[in-house]
Amino acid sequence: MTGMADVPAPASPRTSRSRIPTGAWAVVLAACTGQFLVVLDVSVVNVALPSMRADLGLSHSALQWVVNAYSIAFAGFMLLGGRAADIYGRKRMFLVGLGVFTAASLAGGLAQEGWQLLAARAAQGLGAAVLAPATLTILTAAVPEGPARTRAIATWMAVGAGGGAAGGLIGGILTDALSWRWVLLINVPIGALVLVAAALWITEGRAGDRRRIDLLGAVLVTAGLATVAYGIVQTEAVGWTAAATVVPLVAGVVLLGAFVLVEARTAVPLVPLRVFGVRAVSSANAAMLLMGSATFAMWYFMTVYAQNVLGYSPLEAGLALMPTSAAVILGSKIAPRIMVRTGPKALAVAGVLITAAGFGWQSTMGVHGSYLTAIMFPGILMMAGAGLASTPLATLATSGAAPGDAGLVSGLVNTSRTMGGALGLAVLSTVAAARTAGSVDPAEVTAGYASAFRTACGVLLVGVVVMLAWLPNHRASRVREERAAEPTTAAQAQERV
């Protein structure tokens, strides 16, 4: 079978740059399916939360942890997963991550107590953290650098976006037709099929020498990120000044500071600090974190607004967000074509501006809002812009990575987006709760949601400023590189033609 590192190059250099090799499509399919499952489980439980609460007797705070236990474990362990893919092999870590994810999905679907469900969701996040970086690394190894790789990354982004977008619909259908348990159990047969396919289609690849993993660094960064996220989540219940909030926030910052010190001194760091010296890597990840903090929370608030205020059923809420789901997939797929003309920086900025416009529109939501103006059209703007921006940001980040750091940088991209989403959901939930002040009146609840969307709009505008000031303009540098690489002999020139 064709392996990820053994895809034969097409005869023409131009063709190899512009088309995904035929043999690589099996690898791209396996990688994209793994990414779909990972992102799907970030959002699929949203519409099932009321049913979970009723069945397992979960409290309001525990209900939020059904979402956050997955997100925090996912983001916290992803750097470790990315480095493990570089050291121990991409295929091996893909299979390990998918195996853990599938087994945890089975455990969550069979949970009889609230703590069992939360533990299973955290284990799902751990499996996803190992799986997700391997998917992007496998894909970039299978497809040559250039327009072909950009299209492959766009497909990966679109599938991932589709997973997040389809979560509401799939969760609604499964919850209404079967039960909330099937939003987790559905992963089991799909995961088993992908495990078999990956074992057959993907060959092993390792970018560097087998080295020990920086376990101390992994523990510090994971504990630091999780502790900060926990502190932010606590603000919804006890406020920002309470000890239950301040202590974990300070502890998390201390742990992250210790992580930086360890990485600067250890011989084999989990995250070599030099990767942040690459402007494309650091700036694209910062932009991805800010964008993820807004767009991840969007699905949560749109779902609860549709059900708690407008009175939609889980299935109706999922169907209501279908145009939004289509918008993010379409935006991701057309991004490569536009990026050829505009360059990645300009497209990323334009995409985030469109997203911010959608968030601003959504913040005008009301108790008796109509579907078209309160859900569909602003949702399309929000997610079409996010789809347009995600592909150039991921392309910039991964193009700046050295071969030995490919898995790490892939993990950074996912970590930035997912951790931004987890922190953003915690912060925006606090904003909404502060405006609502415990009221269950639909008008007050809606006003709280609207405040969250206005805050997210502001975050996105900050992201635009960051991108304008920091993102490199690779379009100009790419032109210079291509000119420098022009053939110098008549025979070479003829071959290029």
C-alpha positions as CSV (number, residue, x, y, z in Angstrom):
1,M,0.0,0.0,0.0
2,T,1.1,3.6,-0.5
3,G,2.8,5.1,2.5
4,M,2.7,8.6,3.8
5,A,6.4,9.1,3.1
6,D,6.6,7.0,-0.1
7,V,4.1,8.8,-2.4
8,P,5.6,8.8,-5.8
9,A,6.2,12.2,-7.3
10,P,4.3,13.0,-10.5
11,A,6.4,13.4,-13.7
12,S,6.0,17.2,-13.9
13,P,7.2,19.5,-11.2
14,R,4.4,21.8,-11.9
15,T,1.9,19.0,-11.5
16,S,3.5,17.8,-8.2
17,R,3.2,21.3,-6.8
18,S,-0.5,21.8,-7.8
19,R,-2.1,18.5,-7.4
20,I,-2.4,16.1,-4.5
21,P,-0.8,12.8,-5.6
22,T,-3.4,10.1,-6.3
23,G,-1.8,7.7,-3.9
24,A,-1.8,10.3,-1.1
25,W,-5.6,10.6,-1.0
26,A,-6.0,7.5,1.1
27,V,-3.7,9.0,3.7
28,V,-5.5,12.3,3.5
29,L,-8.8,10.6,4.0
30,A,-7.6,8.7,7.1
31,A,-6.1,11.9,8.6
32,C,-9.1,14.0,7.9
33,T,-11.5,11.4,9.4
34,G,-9.4,11.3,12.6
35,Q,-9.5,15.1,12.7
36,F,-13.3,15.1,12.1
37,L,-13.9,12.9,15.1
38,V,-11.6,15.0,17.3
39,V,-13.3,18.3,16.5
40,L,-16.8,16.7,16.4
41,D,-16.6,15.8,20.1
42,V,-15.9,19.4,21.1
43,S,-19.4,20.4,20.0
44,V,-21.5,17.3,19.6
45,V,-22.5,17.2,23.3
46,N,-23.9,20.7,23.4
47,V,-27.4,19.9,22.3
48,A,-27.4,16.8,24.6
49,L,-26.4,18.6,27.8
50,P,-30.0,19.0,29.0
51,S,-30.7,15.3,28.5
52,M,-27.4,14.4,30.3
53,R,-28.3,16.6,33.2
54,A,-31.7,15.0,33.6
55,D,-30.5,11.5,33.3
56,L,-27.4,11.7,35.5
57,G,-28.5,14.4,37.9
58,L,-25.6,16.8,37.0
59,S,-25.4,20.2,38.5
60,H,-25.0,23.3,36.4
61,S,-21.3,23.6,37.1
62,A,-20.8,19.9,36.4
63,L,-22.7,20.3,33.1
64,Q,-20.1,22.9,32.0
65,W,-17.4,20.4,32.8
66,V,-18.8,17.9,30.3
67,V,-17.5,20.4,27.7
68,N,-14.5,21.7,29.5
69,A,-13.1,18.3,30.7
70,Y,-12.6,17.3,27.1
71,S,-11.3,20.7,25.9
72,I,-8.8,21.2,28.7
73,A,-7.4,17.7,28.4
74,F,-7.3,18.1,24.6
75,A,-5.4,21.4,24.7
76,G,-3.2,20.5,27.7
77,F,-1.8,17.3,26.3
78,M,-1.5,18.3,22.7
79,L,2.0,19.6,22.8
80,L,3.0,16.2,24.3
81,G,1.1,14.4,21.6
82,G,2.8,16.5,18.9
83,R,6.3,15.8,20.2
84,A,5.5,12.1,20.6
85,A,4.5,11.9,16.9
86,D,8.0,13.4,16.0
87,I,9.9,11.0,18.2
88,Y,7.9,7.7,18.3
89,G,6.3,7.8,14.8
90,R,3.3,9.5,13.3
91,K,1.4,6.3,12.5
92,R,2.0,4.8,15.9
93,M,0.8,7.8,17.7
94,F,-2.2,8.2,15.4
95,L,-3.2,4.6,16.2
96,V,-2.6,5.0,20.0
97,G,-4.6,8.3,20.1
98,L,-7.5,7.0,18.1
99,G,-7.6,3.8,20.2
100,V,-7.7,5.8,23.5
101,F,-10.3,8.1,22.0
102,T,-12.6,5.2,20.8
103,A,-12.3,3.3,24.1
104,A,-13.1,6.5,26.1
105,S,-16.2,7.2,23.9
106,L,-17.5,3.7,24.7
107,A,-17.0,4.3,28.5
108,G,-18.7,7.7,28.3
109,G,-21.7,6.3,26.4
110,L,-22.1,3.6,29.1
111,A,-21.6,6.0,32.1
112,Q,-24.1,5.6,34.9
113,E,-22.8,8.4,37.2
114,G,-21.8,11.9,36.5
115,W,-18.2,11.4,37.6
116,Q,-17.9,8.5,35.2
117,L,-19.0,10.7,32.3
118,L,-16.6,13.5,33.2
119,A,-13.7,11.0,33.5
120,A,-14.5,9.5,30.1
121,R,-14.7,13.0,28.6
122,A,-11.2,13.8,30.0
123,A,-9.9,10.5,28.6
124,Q,-11.4,11.4,25.2
125,G,-9.5,14.7,25.4
126,L,-6.3,12.8,26.1
127,G,-6.8,10.5,23.1
128,A,-7.6,13.5,20.9
129,A,-4.5,15.3,22.0
130,V,-2.3,12.4,20.8
131,L,-4.4,11.9,17.6
132,A,-4.8,15.5,16.4
133,P,-1.2,16.5,15.8
134,A,-0.5,13.2,14.1
135,T,-3.3,13.9,11.6
136,L,-1.8,17.1,10.3
137,T,1.8,15.8,10.4
138,I,0.7,12.7,8.4
139,L,-1.0,14.9,5.9
140,T,1.9,17.3,5.4
141,A,4.3,14.4,5.0
142,A,2.2,12.8,2.4
143,V,1.7,15.8,0.2
144,P,4.6,17.9,-1.4
145,E,5.0,21.5,-0.2
146,G,3.3,24.0,-2.5
147,P,-0.3,24.5,-3.8
148,A,-1.0,20.8,-3.4
149,R,-0.2,20.9,0.3
150,T,-2.2,24.1,0.7
151,R,-5.2,22.4,-0.8
152,A,-4.7,19.3,1.4
153,I,-4.5,21.5,4.5
154,A,-7.6,23.3,3.4
155,T,-9.4,20.0,3.1
156,W,-8.2,19.1,6.6
157,M,-9.3,22.5,7.9
158,A,-12.7,22.1,6.2
159,V,-13.2,18.6,7.6
160,G,-12.3,19.8,11.1
161,A,-14.6,22.8,10.7
162,G,-17.3,20.5,9.4
163,G,-16.9,18.3,12.5
164,G,-17.4,21.2,14.8
165,A,-20.2,22.6,12.7
166,A,-22.0,19.3,12.3
167,G,-21.8,18.5,16.0
168,G,-25.1,20.3,16.7
169,L,-27.0,18.5,14.0
170,I,-25.6,15.1,14.7
171,G,-26.1,15.5,18.4
172,G,-29.6,16.7,17.9
173,I,-30.6,13.8,15.6
174,L,-29.0,11.2,17.9
175,T,-30.5,12.7,21.1
176,D,-34.0,13.0,19.7
177,A,-34.0,9.6,17.9
178,L,-32.1,7.5,20.4
179,S,-30.6,9.1,23.5
180,W,-27.7,11.3,24.6
181,R,-25.5,8.3,25.0
182,W,-25.3,7.9,21.2
183,V,-23.5,11.2,20.8
184,L,-20.5,9.4,22.3
185,L,-21.2,5.8,21.2
186,I,-21.3,6.8,17.5
187,N,-17.5,7.3,17.7
188,V,-17.0,3.6,18.4
189,P,-17.8,2.0,15.0
190,I,-16.3,4.9,13.1
191,G,-13.1,4.8,15.2
192,A,-12.8,1.1,14.7
193,L,-13.1,1.4,10.9
194,V,-10.5,4.2,10.8
195,L,-8.1,2.2,13.0
196,V,-8.2,-0.7,10.5
197,A,-7.9,1.7,7.5
198,A,-4.9,3.6,9.0
199,A,-3.1,0.4,9.9
200,L,-3.4,-0.6,6.2
201,W,-2.8,2.7,4.4
202,I,-0.3,4.6,6.5
203,T,3.3,3.6,6.7
204,E,5.5,4.7,9.7
205,G,7.5,7.9,9.5
206,R,9.6,9.6,12.0
207,A,11.1,13.1,11.5
208,G,14.0,12.8,13.9
209,D,16.0,10.4,16.1
210,R,14.3,8.5,18.9
211,R,14.8,10.6,22.0
212,R,13.3,10.7,25.5
213,I,10.3,12.9,25.9
214,D,10.6,15.9,28.3
215,L,8.1,14.6,30.8
216,L,8.7,17.4,33.3
217,G,7.9,19.9,30.7
218,A,4.8,18.0,29.6
219,V,3.6,17.8,33.2
220,L,4.2,21.6,33.8
221,V,2.6,22.9,30.6
222,T,-0.4,20.5,31.0
223,A,-1.0,21.3,34.7
224,G,-0.4,25.0,34.0
225,L,-3.0,25.3,31.2
226,A,-5.5,23.1,33.0
227,T,-5.1,25.1,36.2
228,V,-5.6,28.4,34.5
229,A,-8.7,27.1,32.7
230,Y,-10.1,25.8,36.0
231,G,-9.6,29.2,37.6
232,I,-11.4,30.9,34.8
233,V,-14.3,28.4,35.0
234,Q,-14.6,29.1,38.7
235,T,-15.3,32.8,38.0
236,E,-18.8,32.0,36.9
237,A,-19.7,30.6,40.3
238,V,-17.6,32.7,42.7
239,G,-16.4,35.7,40.8
240,W,-12.9,36.9,39.9
241,T,-11.7,38.0,43.4
242,A,-12.6,34.8,45.4
243,A,-9.8,32.6,46.6
244,A,-11.2,29.7,44.6
245,T,-10.5,31.7,41.5
246,V,-7.3,33.6,42.4
247,V,-5.4,30.6,43.7
248,P,-5.7,28.4,40.6
249,L,-5.1,31.4,38.3
250,V,-1.8,32.3,40.1
251,A,-0.8,28.7,40.4
252,G,-1.4,28.2,36.7
253,V,0.8,31.2,35.8
254,V,3.5,30.0,38.1
255,L,3.5,26.5,36.5
256,L,3.6,28.0,33.0
257,G,6.5,30.2,34.1
258,A,8.3,27.1,35.5
259,F,7.7,25.4,32.1
260,V,9.4,28.2,30.2
261,L,12.4,28.0,32.6
262,V,12.7,24.2,32.2
263,E,12.4,24.4,28.4
264,A,15.2,27.0,28.2
265,R,17.6,24.7,30.2
266,T,16.8,21.1,29.3
267,A,18.8,19.4,26.5
268,V,15.7,17.9,24.9
269,P,12.8,20.3,25.5
270,L,9.2,19.4,24.8
271,V,8.8,22.8,23.1
272,P,12.1,24.2,21.9
273,L,11.7,27.9,22.5
274,R,13.5,28.6,19.2
275,V,10.3,27.7,17.3
276,F,8.7,30.8,18.7
277,G,11.6,32.8,17.2
278,V,10.0,31.9,13.8
279,R,7.7,34.8,13.2
280,A,5.2,32.8,11.1
281,V,4.8,30.2,13.8
282,S,4.4,32.6,16.8
283,S,2.2,35.1,15.1
284,A,-0.1,32.5,13.4
285,N,-0.6,30.7,16.7
286,A,-1.4,33.9,18.6
287,A,-4.0,34.8,15.9
288,M,-5.4,31.2,16.1
289,L,-5.7,31.4,19.9
290,L,-7.7,34.7,19.7
291,M,-9.9,33.5,16.9
292,G,-10.6,30.2,18.6
293,S,-11.6,31.9,21.8
294,A,-14.5,33.5,20.0
295,T,-15.6,30.9,17.4
296,F,-15.5,27.9,19.8
297,A,-17.9,29.6,22.2
298,M,-20.2,30.7,19.3
299,W,-21.5,27.1,18.9
300,Y,-22.3,26.8,22.6
301,F,-24.2,30.1,22.8
302,M,-26.0,29.7,19.6
303,T,-27.2,26.2,20.7
304,V,-28.4,27.3,24.1
305,Y,-30.0,30.4,22.7
306,A,-32.0,28.4,20.2
307,Q,-33.2,25.9,22.9
308,N,-33.5,28.0,26.0
309,V,-34.9,31.2,24.5
310,L,-36.4,30.4,21.2
311,G,-37.8,27.0,22.3
312,Y,-36.1,24.8,19.7
313,S,-35.8,21.1,20.2
314,P,-32.3,19.5,20.0
315,L,-33.0,18.4,16.4
316,E,-34.4,21.8,15.5
317,A,-31.4,23.6,17.0
318,G,-29.1,21.3,15.0
319,L,-31.0,22.0,11.7
320,A,-31.1,25.7,12.4
321,L,-27.3,25.8,12.4
322,M,-26.9,23.8,9.1
323,P,-26.3,27.0,7.0
324,T,-23.7,28.0,9.5
325,S,-22.0,24.6,9.2
326,A,-22.0,24.9,5.4
327,A,-20.5,28.3,5.6
328,V,-17.4,27.3,7.5
329,I,-16.8,24.3,5.2
330,L,-17.2,26.5,2.1
331,G,-15.0,29.2,3.5
332,S,-12.2,26.6,4.2
333,K,-12.5,25.1,0.8
334,I,-12.3,28.3,-1.3
335,A,-9.6,29.8,0.9
336,P,-6.7,28.3,-1.1
337,R,-7.9,29.8,-4.4
338,I,-8.3,33.2,-2.9
339,M,-5.0,32.9,-1.0
340,V,-3.1,32.5,-4.3
341,R,-4.2,36.0,-5.3
342,T,-4.1,37.8,-1.9
343,G,-1.5,36.0,0.1
344,P,-2.1,34.4,3.5
345,K,-1.9,37.5,5.6
346,A,-4.5,39.5,3.7
347,L,-6.9,36.6,3.6
348,A,-6.5,35.9,7.3
349,V,-7.2,39.5,8.2
350,A,-10.2,39.7,5.9
351,G,-11.6,36.5,7.3
352,V,-11.4,37.6,10.9
353,L,-13.0,41.0,10.0
354,I,-16.0,39.1,8.4
355,T,-16.2,36.9,11.5
356,A,-16.2,40.0,13.7
357,A,-19.0,41.5,11.7
358,G,-21.1,38.4,12.2
359,F,-20.5,38.5,16.0
360,G,-21.5,42.2,16.1
361,W,-24.7,41.3,14.2
362,Q,-25.4,38.4,16.5
363,S,-25.1,40.6,19.6
364,T,-28.3,42.3,18.5
365,M,-30.3,39.1,19.3
366,G,-33.6,39.4,21.0
367,V,-36.1,37.2,22.8
368,H,-38.4,37.0,19.8
369,G,-35.7,37.0,17.1
370,S,-36.5,35.6,13.8
371,Y,-34.6,32.6,12.4
372,L,-33.1,34.5,9.5
373,T,-31.8,37.6,11.4
374,A,-31.1,36.0,14.8
375,I,-29.4,32.8,13.7
376,M,-28.9,32.1,10.0
377,F,-27.4,35.2,8.5
378,P,-25.1,36.3,11.4
379,G,-24.1,32.6,11.8
380,I,-23.1,32.4,8.1
381,L,-21.0,35.5,8.4
382,M,-19.3,34.3,11.6
383,M,-18.3,30.9,10.2
384,A,-17.6,31.8,6.6
385,G,-15.0,34.3,7.9
386,A,-13.6,31.7,10.3
387,G,-13.2,29.2,7.4
388,L,-11.4,31.8,5.3
389,A,-9.0,32.7,8.1
390,S,-8.2,29.3,9.4
391,T,-6.5,27.9,6.3
392,P,-3.9,30.7,5.8
393,L,-3.1,30.8,9.5
394,A,-2.5,27.0,9.6
395,T,-0.5,27.2,6.4
396,L,1.7,30.0,7.8
397,A,2.3,28.2,11.0
398,T,3.3,24.8,9.4
399,S,5.3,26.4,6.6
400,G,7.7,27.9,9.2
401,A,8.5,24.5,10.9
402,A,11.7,22.6,10.5
403,P,11.1,18.9,9.5
404,G,12.0,17.7,13.0
405,D,9.5,20.0,14.6
406,A,6.5,19.2,12.2
407,G,4.5,17.3,14.8
408,L,5.3,19.9,17.5
409,V,4.1,22.8,15.3
410,S,1.0,20.9,14.3
411,G,0.3,20.4,18.0
412,L,0.8,24.1,18.6
413,V,-1.8,25.0,16.0
414,N,-4.3,22.7,17.5
415,T,-3.4,23.7,21.1
416,S,-3.8,27.4,20.3
417,R,-7.2,26.9,18.7
418,T,-8.5,24.5,21.3
419,M,-7.1,26.2,24.4
420,G,-8.3,29.5,23.1
421,G,-11.7,27.9,22.8
422,A,-11.7,26.5,26.3
423,L,-10.5,29.7,27.8
424,G,-12.9,31.8,25.6
425,L,-15.9,29.7,26.6
426,A,-15.0,30.1,30.3
427,V,-14.5,33.8,30.0
428,L,-17.6,34.5,27.8
429,S,-19.8,32.3,30.1
430,T,-18.7,34.4,33.0
431,V,-19.5,37.6,31.0
432,A,-23.0,36.2,30.2
433,A,-23.6,35.1,33.8
434,A,-22.5,38.5,35.2
435,R,-25.0,40.2,32.9
436,T,-27.8,37.8,33.7
437,A,-27.1,37.9,37.5
438,G,-28.9,34.6,38.1
439,S,-32.1,35.6,36.4
440,V,-34.0,33.0,34.4
441,D,-36.1,35.7,32.6
442,P,-35.7,35.1,28.9
443,A,-35.0,38.8,28.3
444,E,-32.2,38.8,30.8
445,V,-30.8,35.5,29.6
446,T,-30.8,36.8,26.0
447,A,-29.0,40.0,27.2
448,G,-26.3,37.9,28.8
449,Y,-25.8,36.0,25.6
450,A,-25.6,39.2,23.6
451,S,-23.0,40.6,26.0
452,A,-20.9,37.5,25.3
453,F,-21.1,38.0,21.6
454,R,-20.1,41.7,21.9
455,T,-17.1,40.7,24.0
456,A,-16.1,38.1,21.4
457,C,-16.4,40.8,18.7
458,G,-13.9,42.9,20.6
459,V,-11.5,40.0,21.0
460,L,-11.6,39.4,17.2
461,L,-10.9,43.1,16.5
462,V,-7.9,42.8,18.8
463,G,-6.9,39.8,16.7
464,V,-7.0,41.8,13.5
465,V,-4.6,44.4,15.0
466,V,-2.3,41.6,16.1
467,M,-2.3,40.0,12.6
468,L,-1.7,43.3,10.8
469,A,1.3,44.1,13.1
470,W,2.8,40.6,13.4
471,L,1.9,38.2,10.6
472,P,4.6,38.0,7.9
473,N,3.8,38.8,4.4
474,H,4.9,35.6,2.8
475,R,3.5,36.5,-0.6
476,A,6.3,38.8,-1.4
477,S,9.0,36.5,0.0
478,R,7.6,33.5,-1.9
479,V,7.9,35.5,-5.2
480,R,11.5,36.3,-4.4
481,E,12.2,32.6,-3.6
482,E,10.6,31.4,-6.8
483,R,12.6,33.9,-8.8
484,A,15.8,32.9,-7.2
485,A,15.0,29.3,-8.0
486,E,14.5,30.0,-11.8
487,P,16.3,27.4,-14.0
488,T,19.6,28.7,-15.4
489,T,20.0,26.5,-18.4
490,A,17.8,26.2,-21.5
491,A,17.2,22.5,-20.8
492,Q,16.0,23.3,-17.3
493,A,13.8,26.1,-18.6
494,Q,12.2,23.7,-21.1
495,E,11.6,21.2,-18.3
496,R,9.8,23.8,-16.2
497,V,7.5,24.5,-19.2
